[in-house]
Amino acid sequence: MIFTTSHELSQVIGGVDMFSPTGLVILTIGILFTLGVPLTMILKGKKD
């Protein structure tokens, strides 16, 4: 088995710095989607 450290993995994959403008946009969209969809389903859910 091959084990890689997170440092080696970040060099291979690359990625986006979390505090760059692109990283903040991705983070914001993720938070809004993660919180918004369940909250919308709870508040606007099927009413019998």
C-alpha positions in Angstrom: 0.0 0.0 0.0 1.1 3.5 -0.7 0.6 6.1 2.0 0.9 9.8 1.2 1.1 12.7 3.6 -1.2 15.7 3.2 1.7 17.8 2.2 2.5 15.5 -0.7 -1.1 15.2 -1.6 -1.5 19.0 -1.8 1.4 19.2 -4.2 0.0 16.6 -6.5 -3.6 17.8 -6.5 -3.0 21.5 -6.1 -6.2 23.1 -4.8 -7.3 26.5 -3.8 -6.1 28.6 -0.9 -9.0 28.9 1.5 -8.5 32.7 2.1 -8.1 33.6 -1.6 -11.2 35.3 -3.2 -11.9 32.0 -5.1 -11.7 30.0 -1.9 -14.0 32.3 0.0 -16.6 32.1 -2.8 -16.4 28.3 -2.8 -16.7 28.3 1.0 -19.6 30.7 1.0 -21.5 28.8 -1.6 -20.9 25.6 0.3 -22.1 27.0 3.6 -25.2 28.6 2.0 -26.1 25.3 0.2 -25.4 23.2 3.3 -27.6 25.4 5.6 -30.0 26.7 3.1 -31.4 23.5 1.6 -32.4 21.8 4.8 -33.7 25.1 6.3 -35.8 25.6 3.2 -37.1 22.1 3.3 -38.1 22.6 7.0 -39.8 25.9 6.6 -41.4 25.4 3.2 -42.0 21.7 3.5 -45.1 19.8 2.4 -48.1 21.1 4.4 -51.0 18.6 4.8 
